[in-house]
Amino acid sequence: MKKSLLFAIGACCVAASAAFAGTHIGIGINFGAPAPIIVRRAPPPVRVERVVVAPGPGYVWVPGHYTWGGNRWLWIGGMWVVPPQPGASWVGGHWDPRTQQWVESHWIVAPPPPPPVVTTPSAPPPGQEVVVAEPPPAPVNEVVVAAPGPGFIWVGGYWGWEHGRRLWVGGHWERPPHGYHHWVAPRWEHREHGYVYVRGFWR
């Protein structure tokens, strides 16, 4: 009787170890799509799971999924895991019925987005008149921050003109050119043939 009980406990331990090992098969730390393998039969339908509360910050939910191992489909239950690297995303496995190729689940790390390029629209060349039929939008409410130092003048935001369209130019502090003390803001004048863009200038 005791031997039977010990055998049953041992079997449970082996099964738990196998399940744990299977979990690590499904939640590896490999990055990028692995080489596809030929699998002649499709994975079974995905099981319905209940998503539990995350154990803490920084965890990512990896849904339950199938993995191919031992010439059969193995089900890996969904779980909360800490990604192997900041910014890593989980990609589930995919089976192509046409080619019968299986690509195993894996982690990917997308390259960081390029830094935004901030450009200040330039005014139209001297002598070139910009005329549009529609009036400019309402000005954007801005917060005037403290000046970076003495001698700076606040250049308020305005609707400028760039690449054939209106573009909002944010307000900023600017040191006037030598001999100039006042900034005349750009504006859109309503005339008979439409709204004409008048450039800003220092005086």
N, C-alpha and C positions, 0 to 999 in steps of 0.2 A: 504493500500500500504506500509506504513511504517512498519507495523507488518510483512508483507511478506519479506521485505528487511532485517529486524532484524533477522527473522527466518533463512533466507538464510545465513547471516553472521555467526550466531550461529552454523549453520550446518557445515560451512566451518571450524570454529574453532575446533569443535568436531572432524571433519575428520583429521585436522592437528594434533590434540593431539593424536588421535588414531594411525596415521602414526608414530609420534614421539615415542609413546609407543611401537609400533611394532619394530621400529629401536632398541630400547633398549632390546627387546626380542631377536633380532638376534645378537646384539653386547654386550653380557653380559661380566662379569668379572670372570666367573667360569673357573677354571683350571681343565684340565683332561677331558677325555671323560665321558659325563653323561650316566646314565643308559639308555639302549635302550627302546623304546616304540613300541607297535604294531600299524602300520599304514597300512591299507588294500590297499591303492592305492599309486602309485608312484608319486613323485613330478613332476610337469610340466617341460617342457624343460627350461633350464636356458635362460634368456633373454640376448640379445646382448647389451652391454653397452659401453659407451665411457669413458675412464679413463681420468679424468681431472688432471691438475697440482696439486701437493701436496701443501697444504697451508703453509708448513714450514718444517724444519728439524725434524726428530724424528717420523714422521707420517708413518703409514703402510696402504697400500691399502687393504681393505676388499671387495672382489668382491660381486656383488649382489648374493643373495641366497634365498632359500625358508626355511621357518621355519613352524613347525606344531603348530597350535593354534586355539582354538575354533572349533575343528573338521573340519578344512580345512587348505589348504596350503596358507601361507601368503608370499608375495614377499617383501624382504628387499633389497632396492637399494644399489649398491656399494657406498662406501664412504671412505675417509681418516680418520683414527682414530689414537689416541695415544695409544699404547699398555698399558694395565693395569700394566705391570711390565717390566722392562728392560729384553730383551732377549725372550719375549713371542712371540709365533708364532700362527697364526690363522689357524684352521683346519676346513674345510667346512663339512657340514652335509653329511651323507651317508645313503642311503636306500638300504636294501638287499632284492631283489625280492624273494629270496628263503624262507627266514624266515619272510619276511614282517616286519622287524624291522628297525626303524629309530633312528639314533644316531645324536643328535642335534649338530650344530656347537659349537665350544668351543676354548678356548685358551690353549696352552700347553707351558711349560717352560722346555726345555731340560736341563739336568744336564750339568754343565760345563765340557769340556773335561779334562781328567787327564793331569797333567803337563808332558811335554816331558821328557823322560829319556835319558840323554846324557851319553854315555859310550865311553871310550877311548879304541880302539881295542888293544888287547895285542899281542905281538909278538909270533910267534910259539915257543914252548918249545925248549930249547937248544938241539942241536943234531937232531932236526926234520927239514928236508929241504923241503922248499916249491918250487915246480917247476911248472910253467904253460907255455902253448904254446904261448899265446898272450902277446904282449908287454903291459906295463902299459899305461893307458890313459895319456893325457897331464896334467901337474900339474895345479892345480886351482890357478888362480891369487888371491893373498891375500894382504890385507892392514896390514902393520906392525904398530900396535898401540904403544903408548909410554910405556916404561917399568914401572912396578908398583913400582920399587924402585932400589937402587943400588945392584949390584951383580947378577942381573938376566941376563939370556942368552936367546936369541930368538931361539926357536925350530921351524923350518919351517915346513909347512904342507907337508905331504907325503902320498903316496898310501901304506897303510899297508895291513895286511892280517888277516881276522877274519871270523870264521864260514865257511870256505871253499870258501871265495870270497874276492876280493879286496874291501877295504873301505878307503875313504879319511879321514885322521886325520888332523884336522885344526891346523894351527900354533898357538903357544902360548909362553908366557914368562915362564921360569922355572928357579928356583935356583938350580944350579948343586950340586951334592953330595959333601960332604967335601973332599977336595983334588983333585977335578976334575975341569977343566977349559974350556974344549972344547967339543962340541957336534958333533959327526959324524952321519950324517943323514942316515936313512935307504935308501936302493936303490934296484933296480932290475937289476941284472947282466945278460947279454945275454951270455949264454954258449951253448955248442954243443947240449944239450938235452932240451933247452928251457930257460925261464927266471927264475932265482933263486932269491928268496927274501933274502936279507942280512939285518940283524937287525941293528938298530941304537944303539949307545952306547956313554957313556961319557969317556973322557980320560984326 
